Every structure is written in structure tokens, then in C-alpha cells.
Amino acid sequence: MANLKEIRNRISSVSSTMQITSAMKMVSAAKLKRSQDAITRLRPYASKLRYILENVSGTLDLSENSFTVQRELNKVIVVAITSNRGLCGGFNNNVIKRVNSLIKDEFSSSKVSVLCLGKKIKDVIKKTDNYLSNEILSTHEDIVGALSFERTAEISRELMRIFEAKEVDQIVLVYNRFVNAVTQSVEVEGYLPLMAPEKLTENAPKDYLFEPEKAEIISELIPKSLNTQLFKALLDSVAAEHAARMTAMHKATDNASELKKALKLSYNKARQAAITNEILEIVGGAEALNA
């Protein structure tokens, strides 16, 4: 059994750790509230806009809309969204595993480049040269820490330019979707080309009257929709990160509390044993003097 000083040091260390994890949990909870409100407001708008544009794209000639052109998959860009920091459970690992799965399975016959939005995915790709193509298109670590629609639009415009220039045949987003405070799901979402729905619902319009002209809709609305889609994915990821970190820190605080209780019990047992030994030594000494 460890001596009393060692146990006291461990109790002090666990207490300090528990204070840190508890503080991180409260910070993440406050940030989660703001992030959750933001994604809850944006998600219905982004989803409806995407739905309308997918249906509109299905009524246009491919020659009129360069963003709906389906090409043979020779080169693919995977936009992977992770965090810049850890201590959030399996949040980053789940995205990294999904990206690896896409590269090895679904896009195994294509050249894959990864656009890293977040530091963690970049660090992993640099260390795994055995099966990844290892081409990092670019890295935007700062976008996650200081998220804004304007900065997201810059990345989105670059992706659209690359697709229109036929430098890439498909672009997909991989990110954690915020479900609730304890649940996040990894999403693989097609970004470009725009895909018309396979089957329209009965209530969906079969045709559209265009006002203004089709060309203006293509040049204005579709880029706006793509900007919004990427911004929504980033907002989802940020909210999911805070939820994952809050949950992880809550579990860490509980574990530290249990460990602290166990250490205090061990300390009390060791202290009691030391006192008993001292009493026995005193009694033994007294008996020796009386003998």
C-alpha cells in the first residue's frame, strides 16, 4: 500500500484535474447553447433551399447548369471538418475513420484530395502515407475557431471554381451532425455536382416558372445555396464539438470524483493502519518496561 504522502499527493492531483474538467464542461455548455441556437435557426432554411434547387436543377438542361454535370470520377475532393482541439471523446476520430473508409472503399479508383477544415484531420493525414494519396488540397484551421459566413463563402467559391474548371469531378462533405447534447452522427453529404432527387414527392412541383431568367438564377441562387450548405455543415460541426466536449468532460469529472472517493478511502485505511501500528508499538514498549 502506498504511504500517506503519496496518497495525499494523488488526491490533490485528482482534485485539480476535477476542477479543470468541471470548468471545461461549463464553458462547453455555454458555447453549446449559442451554437445550438445558430444551427437550429439555419438548418430549416438551408434544407429547404437545397431541396428547391435540386428540383429546379432537375428541370434544366445540363448545358445550362455547370454545377449539375455528372462526370466520371477521376478526381474527388473530400472536405473533412474536425476541431482544432481534442478532449471531445470520439468527435474527431469518427470523422477521420469515415474519411479513411471513403478513400479506401468508395473512392479507391479515384485520386482523392482532402480539404482540411480543422487541425486534427490534417495531423492524421500527414502521419498516414500508407494508403492515403496524401494530397492535402489546403488547410483552414482558423475557420473553425472564428466561424463566419464571409470566410466560409471564400472557401465555397474556390470549390465552385475548381469544379467549374473541371479540375475535380466530385466534392463531398464529411462532418459531425449535431443531433442533441449527447448524440452526434457522422454525415457524408454530396456538395458538387448538384443531384436532382431520384423521385419527387406527390406534392412537389413538376415544373417551375422562372422569374427572373434561368441564367440569373444559376449565377445567383445556386452559389448562395452552396455557400449556405458549407456554412451549415461547419455550424453543425461546431455545435457537435461543444456537445461532445461537454459530455466527455462530464464523464471525466464523474470519474475523477469516483477516483477521489476511492483514494480517500485508501488514505483513511492507511492512516488507521499507521495509528494502530503506533498504538501497538507503545503498548509493546510499555509491556517491555514492566517485564
C-alpha atoms as a printed R data frame, in Angstrom:
    type eleno elety resid chain resno       x      y       z
1   ATOM     1    CA   MET     A     1   0.000  0.000   0.000
2   ATOM     2    CA   ALA     A     2   1.251  3.489  -0.868
3   ATOM     3    CA   ASN     A     3   2.325  5.687   2.019
4   ATOM     4    CA   LEU     A     4   0.182  8.558   3.260
5   ATOM     5    CA   LYS     A     5   2.148 11.284   1.488
6   ATOM     6    CA   GLU     A     6   1.792  9.591  -1.919
7   ATOM     7    CA   ILE     A     7  -1.949  9.158  -1.442
8   ATOM     8    CA   ARG     A     8  -2.338 12.807  -0.356
9   ATOM     9    CA   ASN     A     9  -0.466 13.925  -3.487
10  ATOM    10    CA   ARG     A    10  -2.708 11.791  -5.693
11  ATOM    11    CA   ILE     A    11  -5.841 13.171  -4.019
12  ATOM    12    CA   SER     A    12  -4.570 16.717  -4.600
13  ATOM    13    CA   SER     A    13  -3.780 15.919  -8.244
14  ATOM    14    CA   VAL     A    14  -7.206 14.352  -8.875
15  ATOM    15    CA   SER     A    15  -8.924 17.330  -7.223
16  ATOM    16    CA   SER     A    16  -7.083 19.765  -9.511
17  ATOM    17    CA   THR     A    17  -7.992 17.688 -12.564
18  ATOM    18    CA   MET     A    18 -11.627 17.566 -11.461
19  ATOM    19    CA   GLN     A    19 -11.735 21.363 -11.184
20  ATOM    20    CA   ILE     A    20 -10.346 21.697 -14.726
21  ATOM    21    CA   THR     A    21 -12.769 19.184 -16.271
22  ATOM    22    CA   SER     A    22 -15.695 20.745 -14.422
23  ATOM    23    CA   ALA     A    23 -14.745 24.214 -15.694
24  ATOM    24    CA   MET     A    24 -14.344 22.911 -19.270
25  ATOM    25    CA   LYS     A    25 -17.757 21.263 -19.032
26  ATOM    26    CA   MET     A    26 -19.399 24.563 -18.008
27  ATOM    27    CA   VAL     A    27 -17.609 26.504 -20.767
28  ATOM    28    CA   SER     A    28 -18.674 23.946 -23.389
29  ATOM    29    CA   ALA     A    29 -22.250 24.018 -22.100
30  ATOM    30    CA   ALA     A    30 -22.381 27.816 -22.523
31  ATOM    31    CA   LYS     A    31 -20.886 27.637 -26.032
32  ATOM    32    CA   LEU     A    32 -23.205 24.771 -26.943
33  ATOM    33    CA   LYS     A    33 -26.271 26.883 -26.184
34  ATOM    34    CA   ARG     A    34 -25.178 29.571 -28.654
35  ATOM    35    CA   SER     A    35 -24.106 27.069 -31.311
36  ATOM    36    CA   GLN     A    36 -27.312 25.062 -30.940
37  ATOM    37    CA   ASP     A    37 -29.441 28.174 -31.395
38  ATOM    38    CA   ALA     A    38 -27.476 29.104 -34.527
39  ATOM    39    CA   ILE     A    39 -27.766 25.718 -36.241
40  ATOM    40    CA   THR     A    40 -31.425 25.338 -35.241
41  ATOM    41    CA   ARG     A    41 -32.242 28.627 -36.967
42  ATOM    42    CA   LEU     A    42 -30.189 27.932 -40.108
43  ATOM    43    CA   ARG     A    43 -30.950 24.257 -40.746
44  ATOM    44    CA   PRO     A    44 -34.584 24.587 -41.964
45  ATOM    45    CA   TYR     A    45 -33.654 27.426 -44.344
46  ATOM    46    CA   ALA     A    46 -30.628 25.587 -45.765
47  ATOM    47    CA   SER     A    47 -32.517 22.305 -46.180
48  ATOM    48    CA   LYS     A    48 -35.465 23.921 -47.952
49  ATOM    49    CA   LEU     A    49 -33.240 25.990 -50.234
50  ATOM    50    CA   ARG     A    50 -31.235 22.892 -51.134
51  ATOM    51    CA   TYR     A    51 -34.436 20.933 -51.844
52  ATOM    52    CA   ILE     A    52 -35.809 23.629 -54.132
53  ATOM    53    CA   LEU     A    53 -32.569 23.993 -56.056
54  ATOM    54    CA   GLU     A    54 -32.240 20.225 -56.510
55  ATOM    55    CA   ASN     A    55 -35.727 20.147 -58.018
56  ATOM    56    CA   VAL     A    56 -35.020 23.190 -60.182
57  ATOM    57    CA   SER     A    57 -31.778 21.627 -61.379
58  ATOM    58    CA   GLY     A    58 -33.724 18.583 -62.489
59  ATOM    59    CA   THR     A    59 -35.755 20.745 -64.887
60  ATOM    60    CA   LEU     A    60 -32.736 22.422 -66.512
61  ATOM    61    CA   ASP     A    61 -30.584 21.240 -69.375
62  ATOM    62    CA   LEU     A    62 -27.127 20.225 -68.207
63  ATOM    63    CA   SER     A    63 -25.664 22.699 -70.654
64  ATOM    64    CA   GLU     A    64 -27.455 25.478 -68.779
65  ATOM    65    CA   ASN     A    65 -26.127 24.481 -65.355
66  ATOM    66    CA   SER     A    66 -22.473 23.565 -64.999
67  ATOM    67    CA   PHE     A    67 -22.980 22.603 -61.355
68  ATOM    68    CA   THR     A    68 -25.172 19.585 -62.246
69  ATOM    69    CA   VAL     A    69 -22.763 17.977 -64.716
70  ATOM    70    CA   GLN     A    70 -22.067 14.337 -63.795
71  ATOM    71    CA   ARG     A    71 -18.568 13.239 -64.778
72  ATOM    72    CA   GLU     A    72 -16.517 10.091 -64.461
73  ATOM    73    CA   LEU     A    73 -14.847 10.065 -61.067
74  ATOM    74    CA   ASN     A    74 -11.152 10.550 -61.734
75  ATOM    75    CA   LYS     A    75 -10.532 13.107 -59.002
76  ATOM    76    CA   VAL     A    76 -12.505 13.683 -55.823
77  ATOM    77    CA   ILE     A    77 -12.223 16.281 -53.062
78  ATOM    78    CA   VAL     A    78 -13.254 15.296 -49.552
79  ATOM    79    CA   VAL     A    79 -13.969 18.315 -47.359
80  ATOM    80    CA   ALA     A    80 -13.311 16.983 -43.841
81  ATOM    81    CA   ILE     A    81 -14.459 19.092 -40.896
82  ATOM    82    CA   THR     A    82 -12.910 18.439 -37.486
83  ATOM    83    CA   SER     A    83 -11.933 20.537 -34.475
84  ATOM    84    CA   ASN     A    84  -8.639 22.202 -33.633
85  ATOM    85    CA   ARG     A    85  -8.574 20.775 -30.107
86  ATOM    86    CA   GLY     A    86  -9.089 17.388 -28.519
87  ATOM    87    CA   LEU     A    87 -10.734 16.344 -25.240
88  ATOM    88    CA   CYS     A    88 -14.066 15.778 -27.011
89  ATOM    89    CA   GLY     A    89 -14.404 11.999 -26.978
90  ATOM    90    CA   GLY     A    90 -14.677 10.316 -30.365
91  ATOM    91    CA   PHE     A    91 -15.708 13.508 -32.173
92  ATOM    92    CA   ASN     A    92 -12.609 13.789 -34.383
93  ATOM    93    CA   ASN     A    93 -11.929 10.059 -34.596
94  ATOM    94    CA   ASN     A    94 -15.339  9.345 -36.095
95  ATOM    95    CA   VAL     A    95 -14.778 11.820 -38.949
96  ATOM    96    CA   ILE     A    96 -11.237 10.550 -39.564
97  ATOM    97    CA   LYS     A    97 -12.429  6.935 -39.729
98  ATOM    98    CA   ARG     A    98 -15.201  7.887 -42.177
99  ATOM    99    CA   VAL     A    99 -12.750  9.774 -44.417
100 ATOM   100    CA   ASN     A   100 -10.398  6.791 -44.418
101 ATOM   101    CA   SER     A   101 -13.291  4.487 -45.280
102 ATOM   102    CA   LEU     A   102 -14.335  6.682 -48.216
103 ATOM   103    CA   ILE     A   103 -10.791  6.807 -49.587
104 ATOM   104    CA   LYS     A   104 -10.176  3.073 -49.281
105 ATOM   105    CA   ASP     A   105 -13.602  1.824 -50.393
106 ATOM   106    CA   GLU     A   106 -15.895  4.186 -52.293
107 ATOM   107    CA   PHE     A   107 -13.186  6.282 -53.986
108 ATOM   108    CA   SER     A   108 -10.473  3.635 -54.237
109 ATOM   109    CA   SER     A   109 -10.213  4.031 -58.024
110 ATOM   110    CA   SER     A   110 -10.043  7.835 -57.901
111 ATOM   111    CA   LYS     A   111  -7.402 10.308 -56.864
112 ATOM   112    CA   VAL     A   112  -8.558 11.855 -53.612
113 ATOM   113    CA   SER     A   113  -7.575 15.216 -52.183
114 ATOM   114    CA   VAL     A   114  -8.612 16.303 -48.701
115 ATOM   115    CA   LEU     A   115  -9.597 19.857 -47.823
116 ATOM   116    CA   CYS     A   116  -8.906 20.085 -44.087
117 ATOM   117    CA   LEU     A   117 -11.201 22.351 -42.091
118 ATOM   118    CA   GLY     A   118  -9.704 21.865 -38.645
119 ATOM   119    CA   LYS     A   119  -6.287 20.886 -37.318
120 ATOM   120    CA   LYS     A   120  -6.962 17.303 -36.230
121 ATOM   121    CA   ILE     A   121  -7.666 15.854 -39.683
122 ATOM   122    CA   LYS     A   122  -4.524 17.469 -41.101
123 ATOM   123    CA   ASP     A   123  -2.341 15.974 -38.369
124 ATOM   124    CA   VAL     A   124  -3.678 12.477 -39.059
125 ATOM   125    CA   ILE     A   125  -3.289 12.660 -42.845
126 ATOM   126    CA   LYS     A   126   0.338 13.739 -42.526
127 ATOM   127    CA   LYS     A   127   1.076 10.612 -40.475
128 ATOM   128    CA   THR     A   128  -0.696  8.069 -42.706
129 ATOM   129    CA   ASP     A   129   1.153  7.762 -46.008
130 ATOM   130    CA   ASN     A   130   0.484  4.054 -46.445
131 ATOM   131    CA   TYR     A   131  -2.936  4.149 -48.091
132 ATOM   132    CA   LEU     A   132  -3.886  7.817 -48.457
133 ATOM   133    CA   SER     A   133  -2.945  9.770 -51.528
134 ATOM   134    CA   ASN     A   134  -1.607 12.329 -49.046
135 ATOM   135    CA   GLU     A   135  -2.585 15.286 -51.154
136 ATOM   136    CA   ILE     A   136  -3.914 17.964 -48.838
137 ATOM   137    CA   LEU     A   137  -5.697 20.472 -51.022
138 ATOM   138    CA   SER     A   138  -5.468 23.157 -48.348
139 ATOM   139    CA   THR     A   139  -5.905 23.619 -44.623
140 ATOM   140    CA   HIS     A   140  -8.097 26.146 -42.842
141 ATOM   141    CA   GLU     A   141  -7.505 25.708 -39.119
142 ATOM   142    CA   ASP     A   142  -8.691 29.209 -38.260
143 ATOM   143    CA   ILE     A   143 -12.136 28.829 -39.869
144 ATOM   144    CA   VAL     A   144 -13.362 26.579 -37.031
145 ATOM   145    CA   GLY     A   145 -12.188 28.899 -34.263
146 ATOM   146    CA   ALA     A   146 -13.595 32.079 -35.820
147 ATOM   147    CA   LEU     A   147 -16.539 30.942 -37.908
148 ATOM   148    CA   SER     A   148 -18.247 33.460 -40.178
149 ATOM   149    CA   PHE     A   149 -20.344 33.264 -43.338
150 ATOM   150    CA   GLU     A   150 -17.970 35.532 -45.253
151 ATOM   151    CA   ARG     A   151 -14.919 33.356 -44.613
152 ATOM   152    CA   THR     A   152 -16.909 30.221 -45.408
153 ATOM   153    CA   ALA     A   153 -18.065 31.775 -48.693
154 ATOM   154    CA   GLU     A   154 -14.441 32.247 -49.764
155 ATOM   155    CA   ILE     A   155 -13.793 28.508 -49.409
156 ATOM   156    CA   SER     A   156 -17.080 27.708 -51.131
157 ATOM   157    CA   ARG     A   157 -16.273 29.968 -54.099
158 ATOM   158    CA   GLU     A   158 -12.892 28.273 -54.509
159 ATOM   159    CA   LEU     A   159 -14.546 24.837 -54.537
160 ATOM   160    CA   MET     A   160 -17.051 26.012 -57.152
161 ATOM   161    CA   ARG     A   161 -14.266 27.445 -59.276
162 ATOM   162    CA   ILE     A   162 -12.336 24.173 -59.158
163 ATOM   163    CA   PHE     A   163 -15.427 22.183 -60.129
164 ATOM   164    CA   GLU     A   164 -16.376 24.513 -62.980
165 ATOM   165    CA   ALA     A   165 -12.807 24.372 -64.296
166 ATOM   166    CA   LYS     A   166 -13.148 20.544 -64.410
167 ATOM   167    CA   GLU     A   167 -10.189 20.119 -62.068
168 ATOM   168    CA   VAL     A   168 -12.332 17.823 -59.920
169 ATOM   169    CA   ASP     A   169 -15.300 15.562 -60.670
170 ATOM   170    CA   GLN     A   170 -16.990 15.339 -57.281
171 ATOM   171    CA   ILE     A   171 -16.873 17.116 -53.918
172 ATOM   172    CA   VAL     A   172 -18.269 15.644 -50.697
173 ATOM   173    CA   LEU     A   173 -18.519 16.975 -47.149
174 ATOM   174    CA   VAL     A   174 -17.746 14.808 -44.111
175 ATOM   175    CA   TYR     A   175 -18.689 16.254 -40.741
176 ATOM   176    CA   ASN     A   176 -20.408 15.578 -37.418
177 ATOM   177    CA   ARG     A   177 -24.079 16.496 -37.461
178 ATOM   178    CA   PHE     A   178 -25.477 17.831 -34.207
179 ATOM   179    CA   VAL     A   179 -28.465 15.731 -33.095
180 ATOM   180    CA   ASN     A   180 -28.700 16.594 -29.404
181 ATOM   181    CA   ALA     A   181 -26.431 17.239 -26.443
182 ATOM   182    CA   VAL     A   182 -25.350 13.594 -26.199
183 ATOM   183    CA   THR     A   183 -25.612 12.413 -29.806
184 ATOM   184    CA   GLN     A   184 -23.665 13.363 -32.937
185 ATOM   185    CA   SER     A   185 -23.802 11.500 -36.241
186 ATOM   186    CA   VAL     A   186 -21.161 11.487 -38.977
187 ATOM   187    CA   GLU     A   187 -22.634 12.744 -42.252
188 ATOM   188    CA   VAL     A   188 -21.305 12.239 -45.775
189 ATOM   189    CA   GLU     A   189 -23.041 14.885 -47.866
190 ATOM   190    CA   GLY     A   190 -22.738 15.479 -51.583
191 ATOM   191    CA   TYR     A   191 -21.682 19.040 -52.355
192 ATOM   192    CA   LEU     A   192 -20.970 19.092 -56.083
193 ATOM   193    CA   PRO     A   193 -22.348 18.223 -58.539
194 ATOM   194    CA   LEU     A   194 -25.899 19.112 -57.515
195 ATOM   195    CA   MET     A   195 -28.028 15.985 -57.604
196 ATOM   196    CA   ALA     A   196 -31.661 16.058 -58.678
197 ATOM   197    CA   PRO     A   197 -33.832 13.878 -56.400
198 ATOM   198    CA   GLU     A   198 -34.408 10.361 -57.742
199 ATOM   199    CA   LYS     A   199 -38.133 10.564 -57.097
200 ATOM   200    CA   LEU     A   200 -40.178 13.683 -56.481
201 ATOM   201    CA   THR     A   201 -42.898 13.557 -53.858
202 ATOM   202    CA   GLU     A   202 -46.529 13.892 -54.895
203 ATOM   203    CA   ASN     A   203 -46.742 17.435 -53.556
204 ATOM   204    CA   ALA     A   204 -43.505 18.552 -55.208
205 ATOM   205    CA   PRO     A   205 -43.888 20.863 -58.216
206 ATOM   206    CA   LYS     A   206 -43.248 19.131 -61.530
207 ATOM   207    CA   ASP     A   207 -42.153 22.293 -63.294
208 ATOM   208    CA   TYR     A   208 -41.195 25.858 -62.440
209 ATOM   209    CA   LEU     A   209 -41.960 29.271 -63.845
210 ATOM   210    CA   PHE     A   210 -38.722 31.247 -63.746
211 ATOM   211    CA   GLU     A   211 -38.598 34.873 -62.705
212 ATOM   212    CA   PRO     A   212 -36.001 36.260 -63.379
213 ATOM   213    CA   GLU     A   213 -34.310 34.271 -66.149
214 ATOM   214    CA   LYS     A   214 -32.733 30.868 -65.644
215 ATOM   215    CA   ALA     A   215 -29.237 32.219 -66.185
216 ATOM   216    CA   GLU     A   216 -29.648 34.692 -63.321
217 ATOM   217    CA   ILE     A   217 -30.982 32.002 -61.007
218 ATOM   218    CA   ILE     A   218 -27.986 29.818 -61.799
219 ATOM   219    CA   SER     A   219 -25.487 32.610 -61.262
220 ATOM   220    CA   GLU     A   220 -27.083 33.906 -58.031
221 ATOM   221    CA   LEU     A   221 -29.131 31.319 -56.160
222 ATOM   222    CA   ILE     A   222 -27.071 28.183 -56.686
223 ATOM   223    CA   PRO     A   223 -23.812 29.711 -55.361
224 ATOM   224    CA   LYS     A   224 -25.761 31.105 -52.399
225 ATOM   225    CA   SER     A   225 -27.142 27.649 -51.692
226 ATOM   226    CA   LEU     A   226 -23.695 26.068 -51.831
227 ATOM   227    CA   ASN     A   227 -22.287 28.760 -49.522
228 ATOM   228    CA   THR     A   228 -25.118 28.115 -47.093
229 ATOM   229    CA   GLN     A   229 -24.654 24.350 -47.254
230 ATOM   230    CA   LEU     A   230 -20.985 24.573 -46.297
231 ATOM   231    CA   PHE     A   231 -21.736 27.111 -43.551
232 ATOM   232    CA   LYS     A   232 -24.447 24.815 -42.180
233 ATOM   233    CA   ALA     A   233 -22.015 21.883 -42.100
234 ATOM   234    CA   LEU     A   234 -19.495 23.992 -40.167
235 ATOM   235    CA   LEU     A   235 -22.150 25.206 -37.716
236 ATOM   236    CA   ASP     A   236 -23.311 21.617 -37.230
237 ATOM   237    CA   SER     A   237 -19.737 20.531 -36.563
238 ATOM   238    CA   VAL     A   238 -19.088 23.332 -34.059
239 ATOM   239    CA   ALA     A   239 -22.287 22.548 -32.128
240 ATOM   240    CA   ALA     A   240 -21.465 18.831 -32.180
241 ATOM   241    CA   GLU     A   241 -17.922 19.557 -30.928
242 ATOM   242    CA   HIS     A   242 -19.167 21.524 -27.911
243 ATOM   243    CA   ALA     A   243 -21.739 18.824 -27.149
244 ATOM   244    CA   ALA     A   244 -19.111 16.075 -27.398
245 ATOM   245    CA   ARG     A   245 -16.670 18.010 -25.197
246 ATOM   246    CA   MET     A   246 -19.354 18.776 -22.622
247 ATOM   247    CA   THR     A   247 -20.285 15.080 -22.435
248 ATOM   248    CA   ALA     A   248 -16.648 13.963 -22.284
249 ATOM   249    CA   MET     A   249 -15.816 16.454 -19.530
250 ATOM   250    CA   HIS     A   250 -18.936 15.453 -17.593
251 ATOM   251    CA   LYS     A   251 -17.808 11.817 -17.671
252 ATOM   252    CA   ALA     A   252 -14.247 12.817 -16.786
253 ATOM   253    CA   THR     A   253 -15.498 14.819 -13.781
254 ATOM   254    CA   ASP     A   254 -17.605 11.885 -12.585
255 ATOM   255    CA   ASN     A   255 -14.672  9.503 -12.987
256 ATOM   256    CA   ALA     A   256 -12.381 11.880 -11.103
257 ATOM   257    CA   SER     A   257 -14.952 12.146  -8.322
258 ATOM   258    CA   GLU     A   258 -15.144  8.349  -8.012
259 ATOM   259    CA   LEU     A   259 -11.356  8.078  -8.037
260 ATOM   260    CA   LYS     A   260 -11.104 10.759  -5.358
261 ATOM   261    CA   LYS     A   261 -13.532  8.830  -3.136
262 ATOM   262    CA   ALA     A   262 -11.528  5.631  -3.622
263 ATOM   263    CA   LEU     A   263  -8.276  7.432  -2.803
264 ATOM   264    CA   LYS     A   264  -9.787  8.991   0.342
265 ATOM   265    CA   LEU     A   265 -10.923  5.544   1.455
266 ATOM   266    CA   SER     A   266  -7.412  4.179   0.858
267 ATOM   267    CA   TYR     A   267  -5.943  7.158   2.723
268 ATOM   268    CA   ASN     A   268  -8.214  6.585   5.718
269 ATOM   269    CA   LYS     A   269  -7.354  2.875   5.768
270 ATOM   270    CA   ALA     A   270  -3.633  3.626   5.569
271 ATOM   271    CA   ARG     A   271  -3.953  6.281   8.283
272 ATOM   272    CA   GLN     A   272  -5.898  3.911  10.522
273 ATOM   273    CA   ALA     A   273  -3.282  1.197   9.980
274 ATOM   274    CA   ALA     A   274  -0.482  3.637  10.860
275 ATOM   275    CA   ILE     A   275  -2.286  4.695  14.059
276 ATOM   276    CA   THR     A   276  -2.896  1.064  15.015
277 ATOM   277    CA   ASN     A   277   0.766  0.251  14.463
278 ATOM   278    CA   GLU     A   278   1.813  3.197  16.656
279 ATOM   279    CA   ILE     A   279  -0.545  2.061  19.434
280 ATOM   280    CA   LEU     A   280   0.804 -1.484  19.241
281 ATOM   281    CA   GLU     A   281   4.366 -0.175  19.450
282 ATOM   282    CA   ILE     A   282   3.507  1.954  22.519
283 ATOM   283    CA   VAL     A   283   1.734 -0.969  24.244
284 ATOM   284    CA   GLY     A   284   4.604 -3.313  23.368
285 ATOM   285    CA   GLY     A   285   7.140 -0.827  24.763
286 ATOM   286    CA   ALA     A   286   5.156 -0.390  27.970
287 ATOM   287    CA   GLU     A   287   4.908 -4.123  28.469
288 ATOM   288    CA   ALA     A   288   8.646 -4.481  27.902
289 ATOM   289    CA   LEU     A   289   9.328 -1.859  30.606
290 ATOM   290    CA   ASN     A   290   7.018 -3.614  33.061
291 ATOM   291    CA   ALA     A   291   8.581 -7.005  32.419
